[in-house]
């Protein structure tokens, strides 16, 4: 009972803010039969300049929905969950925040979670669900941490993996709107613009994107 009460108190103490030095990206692969595989990458890119050494991130809820059913309610995570969440595995949050969750109880319930040590460090996990969520439909939060927690922040759909590079905006067609969407992401060095998966956003991604776009391929 003490543990449940402590978790509730921590959740209520989390500030409602969108600022976060982390960016969550995801790609979706159609496995057939109404099953989709999700690959998630949470990156410390310090996009808002707020990161500080020793900052920790815990109670990470993805597919988050405020007081309503999560769009990823059917999510089944692939084990093991990423370190340091591997001991507890995947769980599910319900109440104000609703969605699949990574929660590290830590040593003697200190709830430390993930503590990245340098900019560019990533946390990765995967799983399946029965829904294909487009850009803007997947939100995430982290409810525990010693900085300002992320609160219903939109994740970035990545055109790589099982997604279609040419259909960059994931609207089901390959047209001029994809060029505009790609260049907006590329100019801002967003992770989704790294379409050739070499770890950087540069001219090679432009060539890779246009090869896919011009051929009408994924």
C-alpha positions in Angstrom: 0.0 0.0 0.0 2.9 2.4 0.8 4.3 1.8 -2.6 1.0 2.6 -4.4 0.6 5.7 -2.4 4.1 6.9 -3.1 3.6 6.4 -6.9 0.4 8.3 -6.8 2.0 11.2 -5.0 4.9 11.3 -7.5 2.4 11.4 -10.4 0.5 14.2 -8.9 3.7 16.2 -8.4 4.7 15.9 -12.0 4.5 19.3 -13.7 2.3 19.7 -16.8 4.8 20.9 -19.4 5.8 20.0 -23.0 9.5 21.0 -22.6 11.8 18.1 -22.6 15.4 17.5 -23.7 14.3 14.1 -25.1 12.8 13.2 -28.5 10.8 10.0 -29.0 10.7 8.6 -32.5 8.9 5.5 -33.7 8.6 3.5 -36.9 5.8 1.0 -37.8 6.0 -2.2 -39.8 2.9 -4.0 -41.1 3.3 -7.6 -40.2 0.0 -8.6 -41.8 -3.2 -9.8 -40.2 -3.8 -6.5 -38.6 -0.6 -6.7 -36.5 1.9 -3.8 -36.5 5.4 -3.8 -35.1 6.6 -0.6 -33.4 10.2 0.3 -32.9 10.8 3.2 -30.4 13.9 5.3 -29.9 14.1 7.9 -27.1 17.0 10.2 -27.7 18.7 12.8 -25.5 19.1 15.4 -28.2 18.8 18.3 -25.7 16.5 20.1 -28.3 15.3 22.6 -25.7 18.6 23.1 -23.9 17.4 22.0 -20.5 19.4 18.9 -20.0 21.9 18.7 -17.1 24.3 15.9 -16.1 22.6 13.5 -13.7 19.1 14.2 -14.9 16.9 11.1 -14.7 13.8 10.0 -16.6 11.4 7.4 -15.3 7.7 6.3 -15.6 7.8 6.7 -19.3 4.3 6.3 -20.8 3.9 6.1 -24.5 0.7 6.0 -26.5 -0.4 8.3 -23.6 -4.0 9.5 -23.4 -5.4 11.9 -20.8 -8.2 10.2 -18.8 -9.1 8.0 -21.8 -8.2 4.8 -23.5 -4.7 4.6 -24.9 -4.4 4.3 -28.6 -1.8 1.6 -27.9 -4.0 -0.3 -25.5 -3.2 -3.5 -27.5 0.6 -3.0 -27.2 2.7 -6.1 -26.3 6.3 -5.2 -25.6 9.2 -7.4 -26.7 11.3 -8.6 -23.8 13.6 -7.8 -22.4 12.7 -4.2 -21.9 15.7 -1.8 -22.1 18.0 -1.3 -19.2 17.2 -0.1 -16.5 13.6 -1.2 -17.1 14.4 -4.8 -17.8 13.7 -6.0 -14.3 10.2 -4.8 -14.2 9.5 -5.2 -17.9 6.5 -3.4 -19.6 3.5 -2.3 -17.5 0.5 -0.1 -18.1 -0.5 3.2 -16.6 -4.1 4.1 -15.9 -6.0 7.1 -14.6 -4.9 10.6 -15.7 -2.1 9.1 -17.9 -3.0 5.9 -19.8 -0.7 3.9 -21.9 2.1 1.3 -22.1 4.8 2.1 -19.5 8.4 1.7 -18.7 8.8 2.1 -14.9 12.0 1.4 -12.9 11.5 0.8 -9.2 15.2 1.0 -8.7 17.1 0.1 -5.6 15.0 0.2 -2.4 12.3 2.0 -4.4 14.3 5.1 -5.3 12.8 5.2 -8.8 15.9 6.5 -10.6 15.1 5.2 -14.1 17.2 6.2 -17.1 20.1 8.5 -16.5 21.8 9.3 -19.9 25.3 10.6 -19.5 25.8 12.4 -22.8 23.9 14.1 -25.6 23.0 11.6 -28.4 22.5 8.7 -26.0 19.4 6.6 -26.8 16.9 4.2 -25.2 15.3 1.7 -27.6 12.4 -0.8 -27.3 9.9 -2.5 -29.5 6.6 -4.3 -29.5 3.4 -5.0 -31.4 -0.1 -3.6 -31.5 -3.3 -3.8 -33.6 -3.2 -0.2 -34.8 -1.0 1.9 -37.1 -0.7 5.3 -35.5 0.1 8.2 -37.9 2.2 11.3 -37.1 0.6 13.3 -34.3 -1.4 10.4 -32.9 1.1 9.1 -30.5 1.9 11.1 -27.3 4.3 10.3 -24.5 5.2 11.5 -21.0 7.7 10.8 -18.3 6.1 11.2 -14.9 9.1 11.0 -12.6 12.4 12.8 -12.9 14.6 15.5 -11.4 13.9 18.0 -14.2 10.7 19.2 -15.9 8.8 16.0 -16.9 7.5 15.6 -20.4 3.7 15.8 -20.5 1.7 14.5 -23.5 4.5 15.3 -26.0 3.9 14.2 -29.6 6.3 11.5 -30.8 7.9 11.8 -34.2 6.9 9.1 -36.7 10.0 7.9 -38.5 9.7 7.1 -42.1 12.5 4.4 -41.8 12.1 0.8 -40.8 8.9 -0.6 -42.0 7.5 2.8 -42.9 7.6 4.2 -46.4 10.4 6.7 -47.0 8.7 8.2 -50.2 5.5 8.7 -48.3 7.2 10.8 -45.7 4.1 12.3 -44.2 2.5 8.9 -44.0 -0.8 9.9 -45.6 -0.9 6.9 -47.9 0.3 8.6 -51.1 3.6 9.8 -52.6 3.3 13.4 -53.8 4.5 16.9 -53.4 3.3 17.1 -49.8 5.9 14.5 -48.9 8.7 16.7 -50.3 7.5 19.7 -48.2 7.2 17.5 -45.0 10.6 16.0 -45.6 12.4 19.4 -46.1 10.7 20.9 -43.0 12.0 18.0 -40.9 15.4 18.1 -42.7 15.9 21.8 -42.1 15.2 21.3 -38.4 17.5 18.2 -38.2 14.6 16.2 -36.9 15.4 12.5 -36.3 12.8 11.4 -38.8 14.8 13.2 -41.6 17.7 10.7 -41.1 16.0 8.5 -43.7 19.2 6.6 -44.6 19.8 5.6 -41.0 23.4 6.7 -40.8 22.9 8.6 -37.5 23.0 12.1 -39.0 20.8 14.5 -41.0 22.7 15.7 -44.0 22.8 15.8 -47.8 22.9 12.1 -48.1 19.4 11.9 -46.6 18.1 14.3 -49.3 19.5 12.0 -52.0 18.1 8.9 -50.3 14.6 10.5 -49.9 14.4 11.7 -53.5 15.5 8.3 -54.9 12.6 6.7 -53.0 10.1 9.6 -53.8 10.9 9.7 -57.6 10.6 5.9 -57.9 7.4 5.9 -55.9 8.9 3.2 -53.6 9.0 2.7 -49.9 
